[in-house]
């Protein structure tokens, strides 16, 4: 039996490594389990009403689960407030500012009552994830809990394959099977789920023993689900995101530059290249799929751009444009089938529609600071930084084709919030400077077991250094 060791909590205090159960860490995992597994299964067995009516109705299980989880988070925060590390990471501050502006937009929303209800739901979700995650001990493995949620969901989706549950689309007078959807309401949702499951399973392959074995098992299942769902975007991003994350962290480590700076430079460079050559995302979409309209999304985006111009600075109010009734602009002004859309199928367009350019600025600040904080994790744990950045990039890029930002119960939004707060838990330690003699190899330095601070270990043997970093993880 191994001897108990101590770990450094977020606040810097020592906590026993043997106490694995941490209620604070369990609450964000429960939030994810509900969004990714429990709620979709409830909808699978007890479907909502068809059409827009079903999208607007409030479910009893949601009205019970999220208030209870948020209340538990507030009680834990009141009891253990001293656990929260100082200073708070900038991405958490940016998230709260972004959320606050969304709440302020209720004052000018097209439908204030609906906007307020949806905002309260979002506040409950953010509370249930951010507060307990910041309160959790450093030894708590929230990422491991995330992975186990996806293990459960992946297995259930595989067991449902014989049932032939498929997404049907109408082409002319014929209904066509366009992909397997499992227990989700559409094949693209299964694609999102399978892609994130694949990324988390690849991260498990970096460890040994039963973690690697389970990672291989889930990776195989995730690939099968990706192909069955026929979600080309999810499949492509499941391959692109981890490679881009690894390349970004490599450049950051080599040139000592923030991950945010590298990725923003890539975006600006691509935009300049597109302006000069005409080789843009439309051309890329046509080369890959033969469809430069992104499956009709270009029509929705043209309408969204016209509506943004009508209220460019502060928008129509948080979630107060789509699905707000028959008198809404999305119904009265939209052409043809666009009036039946639940969103613009682009998180950035929807942010501008709802919160204007000011809201978009808040979103960009949140995303850039999150990339920066995730990049700082690499100085302590490259594996953790890589998976956090991979998942974050997947969700950020996927938002160019689907709307996920500030969508309370959406699985990918819940995953993204957990990722950014998981990175924020490491922020206080990342601010502590290491000695110049060892700054070239952060992996050879371990945290102090006694004070939670970094200190020089000149001449430390490699075996001891590896033991230190393993205990910190």
WOFENLIN-V514825 format. One record per residue. N is the residue number from 1. RES is the residue in three letters. OMEGA is omega in radians with two decimals (* if undefined). BURIAL is + if it has 16 or more other C-alpha atoms within 10 Angstrom, else -. D_CENTER is the distance of its C-alpha to the mean C-alpha in whole Angstrom. Layout:
n->N res->RES omega->OMEGA burial->BURIAL d_center->D_CENTER
n->N res->RES omega->OMEGA burial->BURIAL d_center->D_CENTER
This chain:
n->1 res->UNK omega->-3.09 burial->- d_center->38
n->2 res->UNK omega->3.14 burial->- d_center->36
n->3 res->UNK omega->3.11 burial->- d_center->36
n->4 res->UNK omega->3.08 burial->- d_center->34
n->5 res->UNK omega->-3.14 burial->- d_center->32
n->6 res->UNK omega->3.09 burial->+ d_center->30
n->7 res->UNK omega->3.13 burial->+ d_center->27
n->8 res->UNK omega->3.13 burial->+ d_center->26
n->9 res->UNK omega->-3.13 burial->+ d_center->24
n->10 res->UNK omega->-3.12 burial->+ d_center->22
n->11 res->UNK omega->3.11 burial->+ d_center->25
n->12 res->UNK omega->3.14 burial->+ d_center->27
n->13 res->UNK omega->-3.11 burial->+ d_center->29
n->14 res->UNK omega->3.11 burial->+ d_center->30
n->15 res->UNK omega->-3.12 burial->+ d_center->28
n->16 res->UNK omega->3.14 burial->- d_center->30
n->17 res->UNK omega->-3.07 burial->+ d_center->28
n->18 res->UNK omega->3.14 burial->- d_center->30
n->19 res->UNK omega->-3.03 burial->- d_center->28
n->20 res->UNK omega->-3.07 burial->- d_center->25
n->21 res->UNK omega->3.11 burial->- d_center->24
n->22 res->UNK omega->-3.10 burial->+ d_center->22
n->23 res->UNK omega->3.13 burial->+ d_center->22
n->24 res->UNK omega->3.13 burial->+ d_center->19
n->25 res->UNK omega->-3.10 burial->+ d_center->17
n->26 res->UNK omega->-3.06 burial->+ d_center->17
n->27 res->UNK omega->3.05 burial->+ d_center->16
n->28 res->UNK omega->3.11 burial->+ d_center->13
n->29 res->UNK omega->3.07 burial->+ d_center->13
n->30 res->UNK omega->3.10 burial->+ d_center->15
n->31 res->UNK omega->3.11 burial->+ d_center->13
n->32 res->UNK omega->-3.14 burial->+ d_center->11
n->33 res->UNK omega->3.13 burial->+ d_center->14
n->34 res->UNK omega->-3.09 burial->+ d_center->15
n->35 res->UNK omega->-3.02 burial->+ d_center->12
n->36 res->UNK omega->-3.03 burial->+ d_center->12
n->37 res->UNK omega->-2.97 burial->+ d_center->16
n->38 res->UNK omega->-3.11 burial->- d_center->18
n->39 res->UNK omega->3.09 burial->+ d_center->18
n->40 res->UNK omega->3.11 burial->+ d_center->18
n->41 res->UNK omega->3.07 burial->+ d_center->21
n->42 res->UNK omega->3.11 burial->- d_center->22
n->43 res->UNK omega->3.14 burial->- d_center->22
n->44 res->UNK omega->-3.12 burial->- d_center->23
n->45 res->UNK omega->3.13 burial->- d_center->26
n->46 res->UNK omega->-3.02 burial->- d_center->27
n->47 res->UNK omega->3.03 burial->- d_center->26
n->48 res->UNK omega->3.12 burial->+ d_center->25
n->49 res->UNK omega->-3.11 burial->- d_center->28
n->50 res->UNK omega->3.05 burial->- d_center->28
n->51 res->UNK omega->-3.09 burial->- d_center->27
n->52 res->UNK omega->3.14 burial->- d_center->26
n->53 res->UNK omega->3.13 burial->- d_center->28
n->54 res->UNK omega->3.14 burial->- d_center->25
n->55 res->UNK omega->-3.09 burial->- d_center->22
n->56 res->UNK omega->-3.02 burial->- d_center->24
n->57 res->UNK omega->3.13 burial->- d_center->25
n->58 res->UNK omega->-3.07 burial->- d_center->24
n->59 res->UNK omega->-3.12 burial->- d_center->24
n->60 res->UNK omega->-3.11 burial->- d_center->25
n->61 res->UNK omega->3.09 burial->- d_center->23
n->62 res->UNK omega->-3.11 burial->- d_center->20
n->63 res->UNK omega->3.09 burial->- d_center->23
n->64 res->UNK omega->-2.99 burial->- d_center->24
n->65 res->UNK omega->-3.01 burial->- d_center->20
n->66 res->UNK omega->3.05 burial->+ d_center->18
n->67 res->UNK omega->3.12 burial->+ d_center->21
n->68 res->UNK omega->-3.13 burial->- d_center->22
n->69 res->UNK omega->3.11 burial->+ d_center->19
n->70 res->UNK omega->3.12 burial->+ d_center->19
n->71 res->UNK omega->3.09 burial->- d_center->23
n->72 res->UNK omega->3.13 burial->+ d_center->22
n->73 res->UNK omega->3.13 burial->+ d_center->20
n->74 res->UNK omega->3.11 burial->+ d_center->22
n->75 res->UNK omega->3.11 burial->- d_center->25
n->76 res->UNK omega->3.11 burial->+ d_center->24
n->77 res->UNK omega->3.13 burial->+ d_center->23
n->78 res->UNK omega->-3.10 burial->- d_center->27
n->79 res->UNK omega->-3.01 burial->- d_center->28
n->80 res->UNK omega->-3.06 burial->- d_center->26
n->81 res->UNK omega->-3.10 burial->- d_center->25
n->82 res->UNK omega->3.14 burial->- d_center->27
n->83 res->UNK omega->-3.07 burial->+ d_center->24
n->84 res->UNK omega->-3.08 burial->+ d_center->22
n->85 res->UNK omega->3.05 burial->+ d_center->22
n->86 res->UNK omega->0.00 burial->- d_center->24
n->87 res->UNK omega->3.09 burial->- d_center->23
n->88 res->UNK omega->-3.10 burial->- d_center->20
n->89 res->UNK omega->-3.10 burial->+ d_center->17
n->90 res->UNK omega->3.13 burial->+ d_center->17
n->91 res->UNK omega->3.07 burial->+ d_center->13
n->92 res->UNK omega->3.07 burial->+ d_center->14
n->93 res->UNK omega->3.13 burial->- d_center->17
n->94 res->UNK omega->3.09 burial->+ d_center->15
n->95 res->UNK omega->-3.14 burial->+ d_center->13
n->96 res->UNK omega->3.09 burial->+ d_center->16
n->97 res->UNK omega->3.09 burial->+ d_center->18
n->98 res->UNK omega->3.11 burial->+ d_center->16
n->99 res->UNK omega->-3.14 burial->+ d_center->16
n->100 res->UNK omega->3.12 burial->- d_center->19
n->101 res->UNK omega->3.07 burial->+ d_center->20
n->102 res->UNK omega->3.10 burial->+ d_center->19
n->103 res->UNK omega->3.12 burial->+ d_center->21
n->104 res->UNK omega->-3.09 burial->- d_center->24
n->105 res->UNK omega->3.06 burial->+ d_center->23
n->106 res->UNK omega->-3.09 burial->+ d_center->25
n->107 res->UNK omega->-3.13 burial->- d_center->28
n->108 res->UNK omega->-3.08 burial->- d_center->28
n->109 res->UNK omega->3.09 burial->+ d_center->26
n->110 res->UNK omega->3.05 burial->+ d_center->28
n->111 res->UNK omega->-3.04 burial->+ d_center->28
n->112 res->UNK omega->-3.07 burial->+ d_center->27
n->113 res->UNK omega->3.10 burial->- d_center->28
n->114 res->UNK omega->3.12 burial->+ d_center->25
n->115 res->UNK omega->-3.13 burial->+ d_center->23
n->116 res->UNK omega->3.14 burial->+ d_center->23
n->117 res->UNK omega->-3.13 burial->- d_center->23
n->118 res->UNK omega->3.10 burial->+ d_center->19
n->119 res->UNK omega->3.11 burial->+ d_center->19
n->120 res->UNK omega->3.08 burial->- d_center->20
n->121 res->UNK omega->-3.14 burial->+ d_center->17
n->122 res->UNK omega->3.11 burial->+ d_center->14
n->123 res->UNK omega->3.12 burial->+ d_center->16
n->124 res->UNK omega->3.14 burial->+ d_center->17
n->125 res->UNK omega->3.13 burial->+ d_center->13
n->126 res->UNK omega->3.12 burial->+ d_center->12
n->127 res->UNK omega->-3.08 burial->+ d_center->15
n->128 res->UNK omega->-3.13 burial->+ d_center->15
n->129 res->UNK omega->-2.98 burial->+ d_center->12
n->130 res->UNK omega->-3.07 burial->+ d_center->13
n->131 res->UNK omega->-3.10 burial->+ d_center->16
n->132 res->UNK omega->3.13 burial->+ d_center->17
n->133 res->UNK omega->3.10 burial->+ d_center->15
n->134 res->UNK omega->3.13 burial->+ d_center->17
n->135 res->UNK omega->-3.04 burial->+ d_center->20
n->136 res->UNK omega->3.09 burial->+ d_center->19
n->137 res->UNK omega->3.14 burial->+ d_center->21
n->138 res->UNK omega->-3.12 burial->+ d_center->21
n->139 res->UNK omega->-3.12 burial->+ d_center->22
n->140 res->UNK omega->-3.10 burial->+ d_center->19
n->141 res->UNK omega->3.13 burial->+ d_center->17
n->142 res->UNK omega->3.11 burial->+ d_center->14
n->143 res->UNK omega->3.11 burial->+ d_center->12
n->144 res->UNK omega->3.08 burial->- d_center->15
n->145 res->UNK omega->3.07 burial->+ d_center->15
n->146 res->UNK omega->-3.11 burial->+ d_center->11
n->147 res->UNK omega->-3.12 burial->+ d_center->13
n->148 res->UNK omega->3.04 burial->+ d_center->16
n->149 res->UNK omega->-3.13 burial->+ d_center->14
n->150 res->UNK omega->3.03 burial->+ d_center->14
n->151 res->UNK omega->-3.13 burial->+ d_center->17
n->152 res->UNK omega->-3.13 burial->- d_center->19
n->153 res->UNK omega->-3.14 burial->+ d_center->17
n->154 res->UNK omega->-3.14 burial->+ d_center->18
n->155 res->UNK omega->-3.14 burial->- d_center->21
n->156 res->UNK omega->3.14 burial->- d_center->22
n->157 res->UNK omega->3.09 burial->+ d_center->21
n->158 res->UNK omega->-3.14 burial->- d_center->23
n->159 res->UNK omega->-3.13 burial->- d_center->26
n->160 res->UNK omega->-3.08 burial->- d_center->26
n->161 res->UNK omega->3.14 burial->+ d_center->27
n->162 res->UNK omega->3.13 burial->- d_center->30
n->163 res->UNK omega->3.08 burial->- d_center->30
n->164 res->UNK omega->-3.12 burial->- d_center->29
n->165 res->UNK omega->-3.01 burial->+ d_center->26
n->166 res->UNK omega->3.00 burial->+ d_center->26
n->167 res->UNK omega->-3.12 burial->+ d_center->24
n->168 res->UNK omega->3.09 burial->+ d_center->28
n->169 res->UNK omega->-3.10 burial->- d_center->28
n->170 res->UNK omega->3.04 burial->- d_center->31
n->171 res->UNK omega->-3.03 burial->- d_center->33
n->172 res->UNK omega->3.12 burial->- d_center->37
n->173 res->UNK omega->-3.06 burial->- d_center->38
n->174 res->UNK omega->3.03 burial->- d_center->36
n->175 res->UNK omega->-3.02 burial->- d_center->33
n->176 res->UNK omega->3.05 burial->- d_center->31
n->177 res->UNK omega->-3.08 burial->- d_center->29
n->178 res->UNK omega->3.09 burial->+ d_center->26
n->179 res->UNK omega->3.12 burial->+ d_center->24
n->180 res->UNK omega->-3.09 burial->+ d_center->23
n->181 res->UNK omega->3.13 burial->+ d_center->21
n->182 res->UNK omega->3.13 burial->+ d_center->21
n->183 res->UNK omega->3.11 burial->+ d_center->21
n->184 res->UNK omega->-3.10 burial->+ d_center->18
n->185 res->UNK omega->3.12 burial->+ d_center->20
n->186 res->UNK omega->-3.06 burial->+ d_center->19
n->187 res->UNK omega->3.11 burial->+ d_center->19
n->188 res->UNK omega->3.08 burial->+ d_center->16
n->189 res->UNK omega->3.07 burial->+ d_center->14
n->190 res->UNK omega->3.10 burial->+ d_center->15
n->191 res->UNK omega->3.08 burial->+ d_center->15
n->192 res->UNK omega->-3.11 burial->+ d_center->11
n->193 res->UNK omega->-3.08 burial->+ d_center->11
n->194 res->UNK omega->3.14 burial->+ d_center->14
n->195 res->UNK omega->3.12 burial->+ d_center->12
n->196 res->UNK omega->3.07 burial->+ d_center->9
n->197 res->UNK omega->3.12 burial->+ d_center->12
n->198 res->UNK omega->-3.14 burial->+ d_center->14
n->199 res->UNK omega->3.14 burial->+ d_center->12
n->200 res->UNK omega->3.13 burial->+ d_center->12
n->201 res->UNK omega->3.07 burial->+ d_center->16
n->202 res->UNK omega->3.07 burial->+ d_center->17
n->203 res->UNK omega->3.12 burial->+ d_center->16
n->204 res->UNK omega->3.12 burial->+ d_center->18
n->205 res->UNK omega->-3.13 burial->+ d_center->21
n->206 res->UNK omega->3.11 burial->- d_center->21
n->207 res->UNK omega->-3.07 burial->- d_center->23
n->208 res->UNK omega->3.03 burial->- d_center->26
n->209 res->UNK omega->-3.05 burial->- d_center->28
n->210 res->UNK omega->3.12 burial->- d_center->26
n->211 res->UNK omega->3.12 burial->+ d_center->23
n->212 res->UNK omega->-3.13 burial->+ d_center->23
n->213 res->UNK omega->3.12 burial->- d_center->25
n->214 res->UNK omega->3.10 burial->- d_center->23
n->215 res->UNK omega->3.10 burial->+ d_center->20
n->216 res->UNK omega->-3.14 burial->+ d_center->23
n->217 res->UNK omega->-3.09 burial->- d_center->23
n->218 res->UNK omega->3.11 burial->+ d_center->20
n->219 res->UNK omega->3.12 burial->+ d_center->19
n->220 res->UNK omega->3.12 burial->- d_center->22
n->221 res->UNK omega->-3.11 burial->+ d_center->21
n->222 res->UNK omega->3.12 burial->+ d_center->18
n->223 res->UNK omega->3.10 burial->+ d_center->20
n->224 res->UNK omega->-3.13 burial->- d_center->22
n->225 res->UNK omega->3.10 burial->+ d_center->20
n->226 res->UNK omega->-3.13 burial->+ d_center->18
n->227 res->UNK omega->3.13 burial->+ d_center->22
n->228 res->UNK omega->-3.14 burial->+ d_center->23
n->229 res->UNK omega->-3.13 burial->+ d_center->20
n->230 res->UNK omega->3.12 burial->+ d_center->22
n->231 res->UNK omega->-3.04 burial->+ d_center->18
n->232 res->UNK omega->-3.14 burial->- d_center->19
n->233 res->UNK omega->3.14 burial->+ d_center->16
n->234 res->UNK omega->3.13 burial->+ d_center->14
n->235 res->UNK omega->-3.14 burial->+ d_center->17
n->236 res->UNK omega->-3.11 burial->- d_center->17
n->237 res->UNK omega->3.08 burial->+ d_center->14
n->238 res->UNK omega->3.08 burial->+ d_center->14
n->239 res->UNK omega->-3.07 burial->- d_center->17
n->240 res->UNK omega->-3.01 burial->- d_center->16
n->241 res->UNK omega->-3.13 burial->+ d_center->13
n->242 res->UNK omega->3.11 burial->+ d_center->14
n->243 res->UNK omega->3.11 burial->- d_center->18
n->244 res->UNK omega->3.11 burial->+ d_center->16
n->245 res->UNK omega->3.13 burial->+ d_center->15
n->246 res->UNK omega->3.12 burial->+ d_center->18
n->247 res->UNK omega->3.13 burial->- d_center->20
n->248 res->UNK omega->3.14 burial->+ d_center->18
n->249 res->UNK omega->3.08 burial->+ d_center->19
n->250 res->UNK omega->3.12 burial->- d_center->22
n->251 res->UNK omega->3.14 burial->- d_center->23
n->252 res->UNK omega->3.14 burial->+ d_center->22
n->253 res->UNK omega->-3.09 burial->+ d_center->24
n->254 res->UNK omega->-3.04 burial->- d_center->27
n->255 res->UNK omega->3.13 burial->- d_center->27
n->256 res->UNK omega->-3.12 burial->- d_center->26
n->257 res->UNK omega->3.13 burial->+ d_center->23
n->258 res->UNK omega->3.08 burial->+ d_center->20
n->259 res->UNK omega->3.12 burial->+ d_center->17
n->260 res->UNK omega->3.13 burial->+ d_center->16
n->261 res->UNK omega->-3.13 burial->- d_center->20
n->262 res->UNK omega->-3.08 burial->+ d_center->20
n->263 res->UNK omega->3.07 burial->+ d_center->17
n->264 res->UNK omega->3.10 burial->- d_center->19
n->265 res->UNK omega->3.09 burial->- d_center->22
n->266 res->UNK omega->-3.12 burial->- d_center->21
n->267 res->UNK omega->3.13 burial->- d_center->20
n->268 res->UNK omega->3.12 burial->- d_center->23
n->269 res->UNK omega->3.12 burial->- d_center->25
n->270 res->UNK omega->3.13 burial->- d_center->24
n->271 res->UNK omega->3.11 burial->+ d_center->25
n->272 res->UNK omega->3.11 burial->- d_center->28
n->273 res->UNK omega->3.13 burial->- d_center->29
n->274 res->UNK omega->3.13 burial->- d_center->28
n->275 res->UNK omega->-3.08 burial->- d_center->30
n->276 res->UNK omega->-3.02 burial->- d_center->33
n->277 res->UNK omega->-3.06 burial->- d_center->33
n->278 res->UNK omega->3.12 burial->- d_center->31
n->279 res->UNK omega->-3.03 burial->- d_center->29
n->280 res->UNK omega->-3.11 burial->- d_center->26
n->281 res->UNK omega->3.08 burial->- d_center->23
n->282 res->UNK omega->3.13 burial->- d_center->25
n->283 res->UNK omega->3.13 burial->- d_center->28
n->284 res->UNK omega->3.13 burial->- d_center->25
n->285 res->UNK omega->3.13 burial->- d_center->24
n->286 res->UNK omega->3.14 burial->- d_center->28
n->287 res->UNK omega->-3.06 burial->- d_center->28
n->288 res->UNK omega->-3.01 burial->- d_center->26
n->289 res->UNK omega->-3.07 burial->- d_center->26
n->290 res->UNK omega->-3.11 burial->- d_center->29
n->291 res->UNK omega->-3.12 burial->- d_center->28
n->292 res->UNK omega->-3.13 burial->+ d_center->27
n->293 res->UNK omega->-3.10 burial->+ d_center->26
n->294 res->UNK omega->3.12 burial->- d_center->23
n->295 res->UNK omega->3.08 burial->- d_center->24
n->296 res->UNK omega->-3.11 burial->- d_center->25
n->297 res->UNK omega->-3.13 burial->+ d_center->22
n->298 res->UNK omega->3.10 burial->- d_center->25
n->299 res->UNK omega->3.11 burial->+ d_center->27
n->300 res->UNK omega->-3.09 burial->+ d_center->24
n->301 res->UNK omega->3.09 burial->+ d_center->23
n->302 res->UNK omega->3.08 burial->- d_center->27
n->303 res->UNK omega->-3.14 burial->+ d_center->27
n->304 res->UNK omega->-3.14 burial->+ d_center->24
n->305 res->UNK omega->3.12 burial->+ d_center->26
n->306 res->UNK omega->3.14 burial->- d_center->29
n->307 res->UNK omega->3.06 burial->+ d_center->27
n->308 res->UNK omega->-3.13 burial->+ d_center->26
n->309 res->UNK omega->3.13 burial->- d_center->29
n->310 res->UNK omega->3.07 burial->- d_center->30
n->311 res->UNK omega->-2.91 burial->+ d_center->28
n->312 res->UNK omega->-2.97 burial->+ d_center->27
n->313 res->UNK omega->-3.09 burial->+ d_center->26
n->314 res->UNK omega->3.02 burial->+ d_center->25
n->315 res->UNK omega->-3.07 burial->+ d_center->24
n->316 res->UNK omega->-3.12 burial->+ d_center->25
n->317 res->UNK omega->-3.06 burial->+ d_center->23
n->318 res->UNK omega->-3.13 burial->+ d_center->20
n->319 res->UNK omega->-3.11 burial->+ d_center->19
n->320 res->UNK omega->3.09 burial->+ d_center->23
n->321 res->UNK omega->3.10 burial->+ d_center->23
n->322 res->UNK omega->3.03 burial->+ d_center->23
n->323 res->UNK omega->3.12 burial->+ d_center->24
n->324 res->UNK omega->3.06 burial->+ d_center->26
n->325 res->UNK omega->-3.07 burial->+ d_center->29
n->326 res->UNK omega->-3.13 burial->- d_center->32
n->327 res->UNK omega->-3.10 burial->- d_center->33
n->328 res->UNK omega->3.08 burial->+ d_center->30
n->329 res->UNK omega->-3.13 burial->+ d_center->30
n->330 res->UNK omega->3.10 burial->+ d_center->27
n->331 res->UNK omega->-3.03 burial->+ d_center->30
n->332 res->UNK omega->-3.01 burial->- d_center->33
n->333 res->UNK omega->-3.04 burial->- d_center->32
n->334 res->UNK omega->3.12 burial->+ d_center->30
n->335 res->UNK omega->2.97 burial->- d_center->32
n->336 res->UNK omega->-3.05 burial->- d_center->33
n->337 res->UNK omega->-3.12 burial->- d_center->30
n->338 res->UNK omega->-3.11 burial->+ d_center->27
n->339 res->UNK omega->3.14 burial->+ d_center->28
n->340 res->UNK omega->-3.13 burial->- d_center->27
n->341 res->UNK omega->3.07 burial->- d_center->23
n->342 res->UNK omega->3.12 burial->+ d_center->20
n->343 res->UNK omega->-3.09 burial->+ d_center->19
n->344 res->UNK omega->-3.07 burial->+ d_center->19
n->345 res->UNK omega->3.05 burial->+ d_center->17
n->346 res->UNK omega->-3.06 burial->+ d_center->15
n->347 res->UNK omega->-3.11 burial->+ d_center->13
n->348 res->UNK omega->3.03 burial->+ d_center->15
n->349 res->UNK omega->-3.13 burial->+ d_center->18
n->350 res->UNK omega->3.06 burial->+ d_center->17
n->351 res->UNK omega->3.11 burial->+ d_center->16
n->352 res->UNK omega->3.10 burial->+ d_center->20
n->353 res->UNK omega->-3.03 burial->+ d_center->21
n->354 res->UNK omega->-3.01 burial->+ d_center->20
n->355 res->UNK omega->3.08 burial->+ d_center->20
n->356 res->UNK omega->3.14 burial->+ d_center->22
n->357 res->UNK omega->3.09 burial->+ d_center->22
n->358 res->UNK omega->3.10 burial->+ d_center->22
n->359 res->UNK omega->3.09 burial->+ d_center->19
n->360 res->UNK omega->3.10 burial->+ d_center->18
n->361 res->UNK omega->3.08 burial->- d_center->19
n->362 res->UNK omega->3.13 burial->+ d_center->17
n->363 res->UNK omega->-3.12 burial->+ d_center->14
n->364 res->UNK omega->3.10 burial->- d_center->15
n->365 res->UNK omega->3.10 burial->+ d_center->16
n->366 res->UNK omega->-3.11 burial->+ d_center->13
n->367 res->UNK omega->-3.12 burial->+ d_center->11
n->368 res->UNK omega->3.12 burial->+ d_center->14
n->369 res->UNK omega->3.10 burial->+ d_center->14
n->370 res->UNK omega->3.09 burial->+ d_center->11
n->371 res->UNK omega->3.13 burial->+ d_center->12
n->372 res->UNK omega->-3.12 burial->+ d_center->15
n->373 res->UNK omega->3.10 burial->+ d_center->14
n->374 res->UNK omega->3.12 burial->+ d_center->13
n->375 res->UNK omega->3.13 burial->+ d_center->16
n->376 res->UNK omega->3.10 burial->+ d_center->18
n->377 res->UNK omega->-3.10 burial->+ d_center->17
n->378 res->UNK omega->3.11 burial->+ d_center->19
n->379 res->UNK omega->-3.13 burial->+ d_center->22
n->380 res->UNK omega->-3.04 burial->+ d_center->22
n->381 res->UNK omega->-3.09 burial->+ d_center->20
n->382 res->UNK omega->-3.11 burial->+ d_center->19
n->383 res->UNK omega->-3.14 burial->+ d_center->18
n->384 res->UNK omega->3.13 burial->+ d_center->15
n->385 res->UNK omega->-3.11 burial->+ d_center->14
n->386 res->UNK omega->-3.11 burial->+ d_center->14
n->387 res->UNK omega->3.10 burial->+ d_center->12
n->388 res->UNK omega->-3.13 burial->+ d_center->9
n->389 res->UNK omega->3.12 burial->+ d_center->10
n->390 res->UNK omega->-3.14 burial->+ d_center->10
n->391 res->UNK omega->3.13 burial->+ d_center->7
n->392 res->UNK omega->3.13 burial->+ d_center->6
n->393 res->UNK omega->3.09 burial->+ d_center->9
n->394 res->UNK omega->-3.10 burial->+ d_center->8
n->395 res->UNK omega->-3.11 burial->+ d_center->6
n->396 res->UNK omega->3.13 burial->+ d_center->8
n->397 res->UNK omega->-3.14 burial->- d_center->11
n->398 res->UNK omega->3.11 burial->+ d_center->10
n->399 res->UNK omega->3.05 burial->+ d_center->10
n->400 res->UNK omega->3.12 burial->- d_center->14
n->401 res->UNK omega->3.07 burial->+ d_center->15
n->402 res->UNK omega->-3.13 burial->+ d_center->13
n->403 res->UNK omega->-3.10 burial->+ d_center->12
n->404 res->UNK omega->-3.05 burial->+ d_center->9
n->405 res->UNK omega->3.12 burial->+ d_center->9
n->406 res->UNK omega->3.06 burial->+ d_center->11
n->407 res->UNK omega->-2.86 burial->+ d_center->11
n->408 res->UNK omega->-2.96 burial->+ d_center->12
n->409 res->UNK omega->-3.08 burial->+ d_center->12
n->410 res->UNK omega->-3.07 burial->+ d_center->10
n->411 res->UNK omega->-3.07 burial->+ d_center->8
n->412 res->UNK omega->3.07 burial->+ d_center->5
n->413 res->UNK omega->3.09 burial->+ d_center->5
n->414 res->UNK omega->3.10 burial->+ d_center->6
n->415 res->UNK omega->-3.10 burial->+ d_center->4
n->416 res->UNK omega->3.14 burial->+ d_center->2
n->417 res->UNK omega->3.10 burial->+ d_center->5
n->418 res->UNK omega->-3.14 burial->+ d_center->7
n->419 res->UNK omega->-3.08 burial->+ d_center->6
n->420 res->UNK omega->3.12 burial->+ d_center->8
n->421 res->UNK omega->3.04 burial->+ d_center->10
n->422 res->UNK omega->3.07 burial->+ d_center->11
n->423 res->UNK omega->-3.12 burial->+ d_center->12
n->424 res->UNK omega->3.12 burial->+ d_center->14
n->425 res->UNK omega->-3.11 burial->+ d_center->16
n->426 res->UNK omega->-3.05 burial->+ d_center->17
n->427 res->UNK omega->-3.13 burial->+ d_center->18
n->428 res->UNK omega->3.14 burial->+ d_center->22
n->429 res->UNK omega->-3.10 burial->+ d_center->23
n->430 res->UNK omega->3.14 burial->+ d_center->22
n->431 res->UNK omega->-3.11 burial->- d_center->24
n->432 res->UNK omega->-3.03 burial->- d_center->27
n->433 res->UNK omega->3.07 burial->- d_center->29
n->434 res->UNK omega->3.11 burial->+ d_center->30
n->435 res->UNK omega->-3.11 burial->- d_center->34
n->436 res->UNK omega->-3.11 burial->- d_center->35
n->437 res->UNK omega->-3.05 burial->- d_center->36
n->438 res->UNK omega->-3.05 burial->- d_center->33
n->439 res->UNK omega->-3.14 burial->- d_center->31
n->440 res->UNK omega->-3.13 burial->- d_center->31
n->441 res->UNK omega->-3.07 burial->- d_center->29
n->442 res->UNK omega->-3.07 burial->+ d_center->27
n->443 res->UNK omega->-3.10 burial->+ d_center->27
n->444 res->UNK omega->-3.09 burial->+ d_center->30
n->445 res->UNK omega->3.12 burial->+ d_center->30
n->446 res->UNK omega->-3.13 burial->+ d_center->29
n->447 res->UNK omega->3.08 burial->+ d_center->28
n->448 res->UNK omega->3.12 burial->+ d_center->31
n->449 res->UNK omega->-3.00 burial->+ d_center->32
n->450 res->UNK omega->-3.02 burial->- d_center->34
n->451 res->UNK omega->-3.10 burial->- d_center->32
n->452 res->UNK omega->-3.13 burial->+ d_center->29
n->453 res->UNK omega->3.13 burial->+ d_center->30
n->454 res->UNK omega->-3.14 burial->+ d_center->30
n->455 res->UNK omega->-3.08 burial->- d_center->33
n->456 res->UNK omega->3.05 burial->- d_center->35
n->457 res->UNK omega->-3.08 burial->- d_center->36
n->458 res->UNK omega->3.09 burial->- d_center->39
n->459 res->UNK omega->-3.14 burial->- d_center->41
n->460 res->UNK omega->3.14 burial->- d_center->38
n->461 res->UNK omega->-3.13 burial->- d_center->38
n->462 res->UNK omega->-3.12 burial->- d_center->36
n->463 res->UNK omega->-3.13 burial->- d_center->36
n->464 res->UNK omega->-3.13 burial->- d_center->35
n->465 res->UNK omega->3.12 burial->+ d_center->32
n->466 res->UNK omega->3.12 burial->- d_center->30
n->467 res->UNK omega->-3.13 burial->- d_center->31
n->468 res->UNK omega->-3.09 burial->+ d_center->30
n->469 res->UNK omega->3.09 burial->+ d_center->26
n->470 res->UNK omega->3.13 burial->- d_center->26
n->471 res->UNK omega->3.12 burial->+ d_center->27
n->472 res->UNK omega->-3.14 burial->+ d_center->24
n->473 res->UNK omega->* burial->- d_center->22
